[in-house]
Amino acid sequence: MSKPKPKSKFWNNGWTIAFGAVIFSFILSILKDFRYKEPFLTTVKKIFSSIYQIITTILTFKINVGMILLTIFILIGVLFLIDKIFYSKVTEPIKDPNFLSYKQDILKRWLWTWDYKQGSNGYVIINVKPLCIKDETPLVNNDKYGLICPRCETRYGDSWYGGDYSNFEDINAITILIEDNIKKRFNNQ
């Protein structure tokens, strides 16, 4: 089975259609004149004569200037009302989602904090950081001791602290847990 031949762009062009309609109507008027045995282009002359009469009637019509001004003012008023009724919306302030207050939690034995940034597809979790469990200060990475609190000097990641915090969690995994908590806690709100 062969493919159908694609239509030419020439026949789908607006200019071709417009000029084609003019030429087609010109040919039909010639055929009408020939059929009724009238002189050549009588129908075309009648059409142009009618158009000329309509234009001259419109241009020579006597009207009061006050009526023109009244019509303009009424038209402006109607357009103003249409604009106010259909196109002006009362915009209510968009309420922030409830989950934006959720910025800190204990996940996998670590205290975490984060922020949100509004993007084109909604909110994105950014600046995910571990905090000191004692005083909620952001932890600093120290090559010698692992993570350390700059305020109370608690060390996370060595045996000196005594806790099993040597396995620092992956921030991507924590971000996934935060997103899951948001879905579970704030989905109905």
BARO-674957 format. One line per 4 residues: their letters; for each residue y, x, z of N, C-alpha, C, CB. Coordinates in Angstrom, 1 decimal, decimal comma, always signed. Glycine has a CB too. Layout:
REM BARO-674957
a) Y/X/Z/Y/X/Z/Y/X/Z/Y/X/Z; ...
***
This chain:
REM BARO-674957
mskp) -1,2/+0,8/+0,0/+0,0/+0,0/+0,0/+1,2/+0,9/+0,0/+0,0/-1,0/+1,2; +2,1/+0,6/-0,9/+3,3/+1,5/-1,0/+4,4/+1,0/-0,1/+3,8/+1,5/-2,5; +5,3/+2,0/+0,3/+6,4/+1,6/+1,1/+7,5/+0,9/+0,3/+7,0/+2,9/+1,7; +8,1/-0,1/+1,0/+9,2/-0,8/+0,3/+10,4/+0,2/+0,0/+9,7/-2,0/+1,1
kpks) +11,0/+0,0/-1,1/+12,1/+0,9/-1,5/+13,3/+0,6/-0,7/+12,4/+0,8/-3,0; +13,9/+1,6/+0,0/+15,1/+1,3/+0,8/+16,3/+0,8/+0,0/+15,5/+2,6/+1,6; +17,0/-0,1/+0,5/+18,2/-0,7/-0,2/+19,3/+0,4/-0,3/+18,7/-1,9/+0,5; +19,9/+0,3/-1,4/+21,0/+1,2/-1,7/+22,2/+0,9/-0,8/+21,4/+1,2/-3,2
kfwn) +22,9/+2,0/-0,4/+24,1/+1,8/+0,5/+25,2/+1,2/-0,4/+24,6/+3,1/+1,0; +25,2/+1,3/-1,7/+26,2/+0,8/-2,5/+26,3/-0,8/-2,4/+25,9/+1,1/-4,0; +25,1/-1,4/-2,3/+25,1/-2,9/-2,3/+25,4/-3,4/-0,9/+23,7/-3,4/-2,7; +25,3/-2,6/+0,2/+25,6/-3,0/+1,5/+27,0/-2,6/+1,9/+24,6/-2,4/+2,5
ngwt) +27,8/-2,1/+1,1/+29,1/-1,6/+1,4/+30,1/-2,9/+1,3/+29,6/-0,6/+0,4; +31,0/-2,9/+2,3/+31,9/-4,1/+2,3/+32,8/-4,2/+1,1/+32,8/-4,0/+3,6; +33,3/-3,0/+0,6/+34,1/-3,0/-0,6/+33,4/-3,5/-1,8/+34,6/-1,6/-0,9; +32,1/-3,2/-1,9/+31,3/-3,7/-3,1/+31,2/-5,2/-3,0/+29,9/-3,0/-3,1
iafg) +31,0/-5,7/-1,8/+30,8/-7,1/-1,6/+32,1/-7,9/-2,0/+30,3/-7,5/-0,2; +33,2/-7,3/-1,5/+34,5/-8,0/-1,7/+34,9/-8,0/-3,2/+35,6/-7,3/-0,9; +34,8/-6,8/-3,9/+35,1/-6,8/-5,3/+34,1/-7,5/-6,1/+35,2/-5,3/-5,7; +32,9/-7,5/-5,7/+31,9/-8,3/-6,4/+32,2/-9,8/-6,3/+30,5/-8,0/-5,8
avif) +32,6/-10,3/-5,2/+33,0/-11,7/-5,1/+34,1/-12,0/-6,0/+33,3/-12,0/-3,6; +35,1/-11,1/-6,1/+36,3/-11,4/-7,0/+35,8/-11,4/-8,4/+37,4/-10,3/-6,8; +35,0/-10,5/-8,8/+34,6/-10,4/-10,2/+33,7/-11,6/-10,5/+33,8/-9,1/-10,5; +32,8/-12,0/-9,6/+31,9/-13,1/-9,8/+32,7/-14,4/-9,9/+30,9/-13,3/-8,6
sfil) +33,8/-14,6/-9,1/+34,6/-15,8/-9,2/+35,4/-15,8/-10,5/+35,5/-16,0/-8,0; +35,8/-14,6/-11,0/+36,6/-14,5/-12,2/+35,6/-14,9/-13,4/+37,1/-13,1/-12,4; +34,4/-14,4/-13,3/+33,4/-14,8/-14,4/+33,2/-16,3/-14,4/+32,1/-14,0/-14,2; +33,0/-16,9/-13,2/+32,8/-18,3/-13,1/+33,9/-19,1/-13,6/+32,5/-18,7/-11,6
silk) +35,2/-18,7/-13,4/+36,3/-19,4/-13,9/+36,4/-19,3/-15,4/+37,6/-18,8/-13,3; +36,0/-18,2/-16,0/+35,9/-18,1/-17,5/+34,9/-19,0/-18,0/+35,6/-16,6/-17,9; +33,7/-19,1/-17,3/+32,6/-20,0/-17,8/+33,1/-21,5/-17,7/+31,4/-19,8/-17,0; +33,8/-21,8/-16,6/+34,3/-23,2/-16,5/+35,3/-23,5/-17,6/+35,0/-23,4/-15,1
dfry) +36,2/-22,6/-17,9/+37,2/-22,8/-19,0/+36,4/-23,0/-20,3/+38,2/-21,7/-19,1; +35,4/-22,2/-20,5/+34,6/-22,3/-21,8/+33,9/-23,6/-21,8/+33,7/-21,1/-21,9; +33,3/-24,0/-20,7/+32,5/-25,2/-20,7/+33,3/-26,5/-20,9/+31,8/-25,4/-19,3; +34,6/-26,6/-20,4/+35,4/-27,7/-20,5/+36,4/-27,6/-21,7/+36,2/-28,0/-19,3
kepf) +36,2/-26,5/-22,5/+37,0/-26,2/-23,7/+38,5/-26,2/-23,3/+36,8/-27,3/-24,7; +38,8/-25,5/-22,3/+40,2/-25,3/-21,9/+40,7/-24,0/-22,4/+40,4/-25,4/-20,3; +42,0/-23,7/-22,5/+42,5/-22,4/-22,9/+42,0/-21,3/-21,9/+44,0/-22,4/-23,0; +41,9/-20,1/-22,4/+41,3/-19,0/-21,7/+42,2/-18,7/-20,4/+41,3/-17,7/-22,6
lttv) +41,5/-18,5/-19,3/+42,1/-18,3/-17,9/+42,9/-19,4/-17,4/+42,9/-17,0/-18,0; +42,7/-20,6/-17,8/+43,5/-21,7/-17,2/+43,2/-21,9/-15,7/+43,1/-23,0/-18,0; +41,9/-21,8/-15,3/+41,6/-21,9/-13,9/+42,3/-20,8/-13,0/+40,1/-21,9/-13,7; +42,3/-19,6/-13,5/+42,9/-18,5/-12,8/+44,4/-18,8/-12,7/+42,7/-17,1/-13,5
kkif) +45,0/-19,3/-13,7/+46,5/-19,6/-13,7/+46,8/-20,7/-12,7/+47,0/-20,0/-15,1; +45,9/-21,7/-12,6/+46,1/-22,8/-11,6/+45,9/-22,2/-10,2/+45,0/-23,9/-11,9; +45,0/-21,3/-10,0/+44,8/-20,8/-8,6/+46,0/-20,0/-8,2/+43,5/-19,8/-8,6; +46,5/-19,1/-9,1/+47,7/-18,3/-8,7/+49,0/-19,2/-8,6/+48,0/-17,3/-9,8
ssiy) +49,0/-20,2/-9,4/+50,2/-21,2/-9,3/+50,1/-21,9/-7,9/+50,1/-22,2/-10,4; +48,9/-22,3/-7,5/+48,8/-23,0/-6,2/+49,2/-22,0/-5,0/+47,4/-23,5/-6,0; +48,7/-20,8/-5,1/+49,1/-19,8/-4,1/+50,6/-19,6/-4,0/+48,3/-18,5/-4,3; +51,2/-19,5/-5,2/+52,6/-19,3/-5,3/+53,4/-20,4/-4,6/+53,1/-19,1/-6,7
qiit) +53,0/-21,6/-4,9/+53,6/-22,8/-4,3/+53,4/-22,9/-2,8/+53,0/-24,1/-5,0; +52,3/-22,5/-2,3/+52,1/-22,5/-0,8/+53,0/-21,5/-0,2/+50,6/-22,2/-0,5; +53,1/-20,3/-0,8/+53,9/-19,2/-0,2/+55,4/-19,6/-0,2/+53,7/-17,9/-0,9; +55,9/-20,2/-1,3/+57,3/-20,6/-1,4/+57,6/-21,7/-0,5/+57,7/-20,9/-2,8
tilt) +56,6/-22,7/-0,3/+56,9/-23,8/+0,6/+57,0/-23,3/+2,1/+55,7/-24,8/+0,5; +56,2/-22,3/+2,4/+56,2/-21,8/+3,8/+57,5/-21,0/+4,0/+55,0/-20,9/+4,1; +57,9/-20,2/+3,0/+59,1/-19,4/+3,2/+60,4/-20,2/+3,1/+59,1/-18,3/+2,2; +60,4/-21,3/+2,5/+61,6/-22,1/+2,3/+61,7/-23,3/+3,3/+61,8/-22,6/+0,9
fkin) +60,7/-23,4/+4,2/+60,7/-24,5/+5,1/+61,8/-24,3/+6,1/+59,3/-24,6/+5,9; +62,6/-25,3/+6,3/+63,7/-25,3/+7,3/+63,3/-25,6/+8,7/+64,9/-26,2/+6,8; +63,5/-24,7/+9,6/+63,1/-25,0/+11,0/+64,3/-24,5/+11,9/+61,8/-24,2/+11,3; +64,4/-25,1/+13,0/+65,4/-24,8/+14,0/+65,0/-23,5/+14,7/+65,6/-26,0/+15,0
vgmi) +66,0/-22,6/+14,9/+65,7/-21,4/+15,6/+65,3/-21,6/+17,1/+67,0/-20,5/+15,6; +65,8/-22,7/+17,7/+65,4/-23,1/+19,0/+63,9/-23,4/+19,1/+66,2/-24,2/+19,5; +63,4/-24,0/+18,1/+62,0/-24,4/+18,0/+61,1/-23,1/+17,9/+61,7/-25,3/+16,8; +61,6/-22,1/+17,2/+60,9/-20,9/+17,0/+60,8/-20,2/+18,4/+61,5/-20,0/+16,0
llti) +62,0/-20,1/+19,1/+62,0/-19,5/+20,4/+61,1/-20,2/+21,4/+63,4/-19,4/+20,9; +61,2/-21,5/+21,4/+60,4/-22,3/+22,3/+58,9/-22,1/+22,0/+60,7/-23,8/+22,1; +58,5/-22,0/+20,8/+57,1/-21,7/+20,4/+56,7/-20,4/+20,9/+56,9/-21,9/+18,9; +57,6/-19,4/+20,7/+57,2/-18,0/+21,2/+57,1/-18,0/+22,7/+58,4/-17,0/+20,8
fili) +58,0/-18,6/+23,4/+57,9/-18,6/+24,9/+56,6/-19,4/+25,3/+59,1/-19,3/+25,5; +56,3/-20,5/+24,7/+55,0/-21,2/+25,0/+53,8/-20,3/+24,8/+55,0/-22,5/+24,3; +53,8/-19,6/+23,6/+52,7/-18,8/+23,3/+52,5/-17,6/+24,3/+52,9/-18,2/+21,9; +53,7/-17,0/+24,7/+53,6/-16,0/+25,7/+53,1/-16,5/+27,0/+55,0/-15,3/+25,9
gvlf) +53,5/-17,7/+27,4/+53,0/-18,3/+28,6/+51,5/-18,6/+28,6/+53,8/-19,6/+28,9; +51,1/-19,1/+27,5/+49,6/-19,4/+27,3/+48,8/-18,1/+27,4/+49,4/-20,2/+26,0; +49,3/-17,1/+26,7/+48,6/-15,8/+26,8/+48,6/-15,2/+28,2/+49,2/-14,8/+25,8; +49,7/-15,4/+28,9/+49,7/-14,9/+30,3/+48,7/-15,6/+31,1/+51,2/-15,1/+30,8
lidk) +48,7/-16,9/+31,0/+47,7/-17,7/+31,8/+46,3/-17,4/+31,4/+47,9/-19,2/+31,6; +46,0/-17,2/+30,2/+44,6/-16,8/+29,8/+44,3/-15,5/+30,4/+44,5/-16,7/+28,2; +45,2/-14,5/+30,4/+45,0/-13,2/+30,9/+44,7/-13,3/+32,4/+46,2/-12,3/+30,7; +45,5/-14,1/+33,1/+45,3/-14,2/+34,6/+44,0/-15,0/+34,9/+46,5/-15,0/+35,2
ifys) +43,7/-16,0/+34,2/+42,5/-16,8/+34,5/+41,2/-16,0/+34,1/+42,5/-18,1/+33,8; +41,1/-15,4/+32,9/+39,9/-14,9/+32,5/+39,7/-13,4/+32,6/+39,7/-15,2/+31,0; +40,8/-12,7/+32,7/+40,6/-11,2/+32,6/+41,0/-10,5/+33,9/+41,5/-10,7/+31,5; +41,6/-11,2/+34,8/+42,0/-10,5/+36,1/+40,9/-10,9/+37,1/+43,4/-10,8/+36,6
kvte) +40,2/-9,9/+37,6/+39,2/-10,1/+38,6/+39,7/-9,7/+40,0/+37,9/-9,4/+38,3; +39,4/-10,4/+41,0/+39,7/-10,0/+42,3/+38,7/-9,0/+42,7/+39,8/-11,3/+43,4; +39,2/-7,8/+42,9/+38,3/-6,7/+43,2/+38,2/-6,6/+44,8/+38,7/-5,4/+42,6; +37,0/-6,7/+45,2/+36,7/-6,5/+46,6/+36,3/-5,0/+46,8/+35,6/-7,4/+47,2
pikd) +36,8/-4,4/+47,9/+36,4/-3,0/+48,1/+34,8/-2,9/+48,2/+37,0/-2,5/+49,4; +34,3/-1,9/+47,5/+32,9/-1,7/+47,5/+32,5/-1,1/+48,8/+32,5/-0,8/+46,3; +31,5/-1,8/+49,5/+31,1/-1,3/+50,8/+30,1/-0,2/+50,5/+30,4/-2,4/+51,6; +30,2/+0,9/+51,3/+29,3/+2,0/+51,3/+27,9/+1,5/+51,8/+29,8/+3,2/+52,1
pnfl) +26,9/+2,1/+51,2/+25,5/+1,7/+51,7/+25,3/+2,1/+53,1/+24,4/+2,4/+50,8; +24,5/+1,3/+53,8/+24,3/+1,5/+55,3/+23,6/+2,9/+55,6/+23,4/+0,4/+55,8; +22,9/+3,4/+54,6/+22,1/+4,7/+54,9/+23,1/+5,9/+55,0/+21,1/+4,9/+53,9; +24,3/+5,8/+54,6/+25,2/+6,9/+54,6/+25,5/+7,4/+56,1/+26,5/+6,6/+54,0
sykq) +25,2/+6,5/+57,1/+25,4/+7,0/+58,4/+24,2/+7,8/+58,9/+25,6/+5,7/+59,3; +23,1/+7,7/+58,2/+21,9/+8,5/+58,5/+22,0/+9,9/+58,0/+20,6/+7,8/+57,9; +22,5/+10,8/+58,9/+22,7/+12,2/+58,5/+22,1/+13,2/+59,4/+24,2/+12,4/+58,5; +21,2/+12,8/+60,3/+20,5/+13,7/+61,2/+19,2/+13,1/+61,6/+21,5/+14,2/+62,4
dilk) +18,2/+14,0/+61,7/+16,9/+13,5/+62,2/+16,0/+14,7/+62,5/+16,2/+12,6/+61,1; +15,0/+14,4/+63,4/+14,0/+15,4/+63,6/+12,8/+15,2/+62,7/+13,5/+15,4/+65,1; +12,6/+16,2/+61,9/+11,5/+16,1/+60,9/+10,7/+17,4/+61,0/+12,1/+15,9/+59,4; +9,4/+17,2/+61,2/+8,4/+18,3/+61,3/+8,9/+19,3/+62,4/+8,2/+19,0/+60,0
rwlw) +9,2/+18,7/+63,6/+9,6/+19,5/+64,8/+10,9/+20,2/+64,6/+8,6/+20,4/+65,1; +11,7/+20,1/+63,5/+13,0/+20,7/+63,4/+14,0/+19,6/+63,4/+13,0/+21,5/+62,0; +15,2/+20,0/+63,9/+16,4/+19,1/+63,8/+17,1/+19,4/+62,6/+17,3/+19,2/+65,1; +17,3/+18,4/+61,7/+18,0/+18,6/+60,4/+19,3/+17,8/+60,3/+17,0/+18,2/+59,3
twdy) +20,2/+18,3/+59,5/+21,4/+17,6/+59,2/+21,6/+17,7/+57,7/+22,6/+18,1/+60,0; +22,3/+16,7/+57,1/+22,6/+16,7/+55,7/+23,8/+15,8/+55,4/+21,3/+16,2/+54,9; +24,2/+15,9/+54,1/+25,3/+15,1/+53,6/+24,9/+14,4/+52,4/+26,6/+15,9/+53,4; +25,7/+13,5/+51,9/+25,5/+12,8/+50,6/+26,6/+13,0/+49,7/+25,3/+11,3/+50,9
kqgs) +26,2/+13,1/+48,4/+27,2/+13,2/+47,3/+26,9/+12,1/+46,3/+27,2/+14,6/+46,7; +28,0/+11,3/+45,9/+27,8/+10,3/+45,0/+27,8/+10,8/+43,6/+28,9/+9,2/+45,1; +26,7/+10,6/+42,9/+26,6/+11,1/+41,5/+26,5/+9,9/+40,5/+25,3/+11,9/+41,3; +26,2/+10,1/+39,3/+26,2/+9,1/+38,3/+25,0/+8,1/+38,5/+26,2/+9,7/+36,9
ngyv) +24,0/+8,6/+39,1/+22,8/+7,7/+39,3/+22,6/+7,3/+40,8/+21,5/+8,5/+38,9; +23,7/+7,4/+41,5/+23,7/+7,0/+42,9/+24,0/+8,2/+43,8/+22,3/+6,4/+43,3; +23,5/+8,1/+45,0/+23,8/+9,2/+46,0/+22,7/+10,2/+46,0/+23,9/+8,6/+47,4; +23,1/+11,5/+46,2/+22,2/+12,6/+46,2/+22,4/+13,3/+47,6/+22,5/+13,6/+45,1
iinv) +21,2/+13,7/+48,1/+21,2/+14,4/+49,4/+21,6/+15,9/+49,2/+19,8/+14,3/+50,2; +22,6/+16,4/+49,9/+23,1/+17,8/+49,8/+23,2/+18,4/+51,1/+24,4/+17,8/+49,0; +23,3/+19,8/+51,1/+23,6/+20,6/+52,3/+22,6/+20,3/+53,4/+25,0/+20,3/+52,9; +21,3/+20,3/+53,1/+20,3/+20,1/+54,1/+20,1/+21,4/+54,9/+18,9/+19,8/+53,4
kplc) +20,4/+21,3/+56,3/+20,4/+22,5/+57,1/+19,6/+22,2/+58,4/+21,8/+22,9/+57,4; +18,9/+23,2/+58,9/+18,3/+23,0/+60,2/+19,3/+23,3/+61,3/+17,0/+24,0/+60,4; +19,1/+22,6/+62,5/+20,0/+22,8/+63,6/+19,2/+23,2/+64,8/+20,8/+21,4/+63,9; +20,0/+23,8/+65,7/+19,4/+24,2/+67,0/+19,0/+23,0/+67,8/+20,3/+25,2/+67,8
ikde) +17,9/+22,9/+68,4/+17,5/+21,7/+69,1/+18,2/+21,6/+70,4/+15,9/+21,8/+69,4; +18,7/+22,7/+71,0/+19,4/+22,7/+72,3/+20,8/+22,2/+72,1/+19,4/+24,1/+72,9; +21,6/+22,7/+71,1/+23,0/+22,4/+71,1/+23,5/+21,9/+69,7/+23,8/+23,6/+71,5; +22,6/+21,6/+68,8/+22,8/+21,1/+67,5/+23,8/+21,9/+66,6/+23,4/+19,7/+67,6
tplv) +23,7/+23,2/+66,8/+24,5/+24,2/+66,0/+23,7/+24,6/+64,8/+24,9/+25,4/+66,8; +24,3/+24,7/+63,6/+23,5/+25,1/+62,4/+23,0/+26,5/+62,6/+24,4/+25,1/+61,2; +21,7/+26,7/+62,2/+21,0/+27,9/+62,4/+21,4/+28,9/+61,3/+19,5/+27,7/+62,4; +21,4/+30,2/+61,7/+21,7/+31,3/+60,7/+20,5/+32,1/+60,5/+22,9/+32,2/+61,3
nndk) +20,3/+32,5/+59,3/+19,1/+33,3/+58,9/+19,4/+34,8/+59,3/+18,8/+33,2/+57,4; +18,5/+35,3/+60,1/+18,6/+36,7/+60,5/+17,3/+37,4/+60,1/+18,8/+36,8/+62,1; +17,4/+38,4/+59,3/+16,2/+39,0/+58,7/+15,3/+39,6/+59,8/+16,6/+40,2/+57,8; +15,8/+40,0/+60,9/+15,0/+40,6/+62,0/+14,3/+39,6/+62,8/+15,9/+41,5/+62,9
ygli) +15,0/+38,5/+63,1/+14,5/+37,5/+64,0/+14,1/+36,1/+63,4/+15,4/+37,3/+65,2; +14,4/+36,0/+62,1/+14,2/+34,7/+61,5/+15,5/+33,9/+61,7/+13,0/+33,9/+62,1; +15,4/+32,6/+62,0/+16,5/+31,8/+62,2/+17,0/+31,9/+63,7/+16,2/+30,3/+61,9; +18,3/+32,0/+63,8/+18,9/+32,1/+65,2/+20,1/+31,2/+65,3/+19,2/+33,6/+65,4
cprc) +20,2/+30,7/+66,5/+21,4/+29,9/+66,8/+22,5/+30,8/+67,2/+21,1/+28,8/+68,0; +23,7/+30,7/+66,5/+24,8/+31,6/+66,9/+25,4/+31,3/+68,2/+25,8/+31,6/+65,8; +25,3/+30,1/+68,7/+25,9/+29,7/+70,0/+25,0/+30,1/+71,2/+26,1/+28,1/+70,0; +23,8/+29,6/+71,3/+23,0/+29,9/+72,4/+22,0/+31,1/+72,2/+22,2/+28,7/+72,9
etry) +22,0/+31,6/+71,0/+21,1/+32,7/+70,6/+19,6/+32,5/+70,7/+21,5/+33,9/+71,4; +19,3/+31,2/+70,6/+17,9/+30,8/+70,6/+17,3/+31,3/+69,2/+17,6/+29,3/+70,8; +16,1/+31,9/+69,3/+15,5/+32,4/+68,1/+14,4/+31,5/+67,6/+14,9/+33,9/+68,3; +14,4/+31,2/+66,4/+13,4/+30,3/+65,8/+12,7/+31,2/+64,7/+14,0/+29,0/+65,1
gdsw) +11,4/+31,4/+64,9/+10,6/+32,1/+63,9/+10,0/+33,4/+64,5/+11,5/+32,4/+62,8; +10,2/+33,7/+65,7/+9,4/+34,8/+66,3/+8,8/+34,3/+67,6/+10,3/+36,0/+66,6; +7,9/+35,2/+68,2/+7,2/+34,8/+69,4/+8,1/+34,8/+70,6/+6,0/+35,7/+69,6; +9,3/+35,4/+70,6/+10,1/+35,5/+71,7/+10,5/+34,1/+72,3/+11,4/+36,3/+71,4
yggd) +10,7/+33,1/+71,4/+11,2/+31,8/+71,8/+10,0/+31,1/+72,5/+11,7/+31,0/+70,6; +8,8/+31,4/+72,1/+7,7/+30,7/+72,7/+7,2/+29,5/+72,0/+8,0/+30,4/+74,1; +8,0/+28,9/+71,1/+7,6/+27,8/+70,4/+7,0/+28,2/+69,1/+8,8/+26,8/+70,1; +6,2/+27,3/+68,5/+5,6/+27,6/+67,2/+6,5/+27,1/+66,1/+4,2/+26,9/+67,1
ysnf) +7,6/+27,8/+65,9/+8,6/+27,5/+64,8/+8,5/+28,6/+63,7/+10,0/+27,4/+65,4; +7,4/+29,3/+63,7/+7,3/+30,4/+62,7/+7,2/+29,9/+61,3/+6,2/+31,3/+63,0; +6,7/+28,7/+61,2/+6,5/+28,1/+59,8/+7,7/+27,2/+59,5/+5,2/+27,2/+59,8; +8,7/+27,8/+58,9/+9,9/+27,1/+58,5/+9,6/+26,2/+57,3/+11,0/+28,1/+58,2
edin) +10,0/+25,0/+57,4/+9,6/+24,0/+56,4/+10,5/+24,2/+55,1/+9,8/+22,6/+57,0; +9,9/+23,8/+54,0/+10,6/+23,8/+52,7/+11,7/+22,8/+52,7/+9,6/+23,7/+51,6; +12,9/+23,1/+52,3/+14,0/+22,2/+52,2/+13,7/+21,0/+51,3/+15,3/+22,9/+51,9; +13,0/+21,3/+50,2/+12,6/+20,3/+49,2/+11,7/+19,2/+49,8/+12,0/+20,9/+47,9
aiti) +10,8/+19,7/+50,6/+9,9/+18,8/+51,3/+10,7/+17,9/+52,3/+8,7/+19,5/+52,0; +11,6/+18,5/+53,0/+12,5/+17,8/+54,0/+13,3/+16,8/+53,3/+13,4/+18,8/+54,8; +13,8/+17,1/+52,1/+14,6/+16,2/+51,3/+13,8/+15,0/+50,9/+15,2/+16,9/+50,1; +12,5/+15,2/+50,5/+11,6/+14,1/+50,2/+11,4/+13,2/+51,4/+10,3/+14,7/+49,6
lied) +11,2/+13,8/+52,6/+11,0/+13,0/+53,8/+12,3/+12,2/+54,1/+10,7/+13,9/+55,0; +13,5/+12,8/+53,9/+14,7/+12,0/+54,2/+14,8/+10,9/+53,2/+16,0/+13,0/+54,0; +14,5/+11,1/+51,9/+14,6/+10,0/+51,0/+13,6/+8,9/+51,3/+14,3/+10,5/+49,5; +12,4/+9,3/+51,8/+11,4/+8,3/+52,2/+11,8/+7,5/+53,4/+10,0/+9,0/+52,5
nikk) +12,4/+8,2/+54,4/+12,9/+7,5/+55,5/+14,0/+6,5/+55,1/+13,5/+8,5/+56,6; +14,9/+6,9/+54,2/+15,9/+6,0/+53,8/+15,3/+4,7/+53,1/+16,9/+6,7/+52,7; +14,3/+4,9/+52,3/+13,6/+3,8/+51,6/+13,0/+2,9/+52,7/+12,6/+4,3/+50,6; +12,4/+3,5/+53,7/+11,7/+2,6/+54,7/+12,6/+2,0/+55,6/+10,7/+3,5/+55,4
rfnn) +13,7/+2,6/+56,0/+14,5/+2,1/+57,1/+15,7/+1,2/+56,5/+15,1/+3,2/+57,9; +16,1/+1,5/+55,3/+17,4/+0,9/+54,9/+17,1/+0,1/+53,6/+18,4/+1,9/+54,6; +15,9/-0,1/+53,2/+15,6/-0,8/+51,9/+16,0/-2,3/+52,0/+14,2/-0,7/+51,5; +15,9/-2,9/+53,1/+16,1/-4,4/+53,3/+17,6/-4,7/+53,5/+15,3/-4,9/+54,4
q) +18,4/-3,7/+53,7/+19,8/-3,9/+54,0/+20,7/-3,7/+52,8/+20,3/-2,9/+55,1
***
